C-alpha cells in the first residue's frame, strides 16, 4: 500500500513541475499580401486596439492583427497587463508610471519611446501589480 501511495505522490509531482500553459502558441501572426508575418511573444512591447484591429508593437516594428484584446488578454494573462480599455502592455516591458501635470498617468516602457495612457479605472490595479513586482525583485 505504501508503494502505491508513493507512486501516486510521484505522479502528482509531475503535474506540479509542468509548464502552466503547455499548448499555448509562442507567436502572433497576421496575413500581409498573401504572406504570413509572425512575431515572437517575447518581442511584443504592447498591443493597442483601434476599431476592428489590434496593432502589435514589437521590437522590429508593428503588425496589424484582427484578434480582440480581450482574447489576447485571456490567452496570455501572465504576459500582458491591461492599462486601458484599448491597450495591453507586456509585463516584462513595463518600466513604471509617469504622472503628468494635467493629472493623467502614462506607462513608461522598456525598448520603446512611446508612452501609453493608463486609465483611471486600471490605475489602482497597475500600482498594486507594480508594488508586488518590485517586492519580488528585492
N, C-alpha and C positions, 0 to 999 in steps of 0.2 A: 504494500500500500504506500509506504514511504517513497519507493521508487516511482510509483505512478504520480504522486504529488510533485516530486522533484521534476519529472518530465513536464507536467502541466506548468510549473513555475518557469521552467526554461522557455517553453513556448510563449508565455505571456511576456517575457523579457524581449523577445524578438520584435513584437509589435511596438514596444516602448522605444526601441532604437531605430525604427523605420522612419524615413522622412515624412513630415506631416502632409505633404501634397505629392504623392508618388506618381500620379498620372497627369500632372499639370504640364502645360506647354511651357517652353522656355523662351519663346519668341512671339512677337506680334507681327502679323503680316498684312499686306494690302496689295491689291492688284493695281498696277500702273501700266497703261498702254500694252495690255496683254502679258505683262511680266509680273512676277510676284517679287515684291520687295519685303525684306524682313529685318527686324531689329531685335537684338537680344534684350531681354527684360533688364539685364544688368546695366545696359546702356541708356535706359529711359530715365529722363530727368523729371518730366511731368506730362500729364495728359489734360488737355483742355477741350471742353465741348463748345461747339459753335453750330447751332441749329441741328442738323441731322448728323453731322460728322464730328469726329474727335481728332484733334491734332496731337500727335505723339512727338514731343520734343525729345530728341536723343542726342548723344554725343556727336553724331555725324550729320545732324540736320533735323529735318521734320518729315513726318509720314502722316498721311491722312487716311483714317480708317472709318468704317461705318459701324462700329460697335458702340454700345452705350457705356457711359462712365459707370453706371450702376452695375452692369455685368462685369466690367473690369475690376471694380471695387470688390465685388463679391468673389470673383475668381482669385484675386491676389490681395487678400486683406493684410497679409504680412509684409507686402512690398510697397503699398501705396496708402497714403493717408489723405482723407478729404479735407480740403481747406476752404472750399467754396462749392456752391451747387454746380458750378461749371468747371471745377478743377480738382485733380488728384495730383499729389506730389510723391515722388519716390522717397521713401523714408530715409534711405541712405544718402540722398542728395539734399536733405533739408538741413540747412545750417542754423537758422534761427529766425526770430521775428524782428521786424523793424517798424517802429511806431512813427507815423508822420504827424506833423503839427495840426493837420486837419482832422485828426482822430482816427484815421484809417491805419490798419495794420497790414504789413506786407511780409511775404515769405522770402527770405534770402536763401539762395540755392547754390550748392557746390557745382562748379563747372558750367555755370550759366549766369550771364549778366541780367537776365530777365528777373523782374520782381512780380510776384503774383499776389493779388489782394486776398487776404484772409477775411472771410465774412464774420460778422459778429456772432452769428449762430454757431460757427465752428471754433471760435477763438478759445473758449474755455477748454474744450477737448484737446486742442492743439497744445495749449500750455501744460495741461496735465501730462500729455504724452511726452513733451519735451522734458519736463521735470523727471519723469520716470527714466527716460533715456539717459539723461545726464547723471542720475544717481547710479545707473548700471555701469557707466563708464568710469566712475570714480573708484 
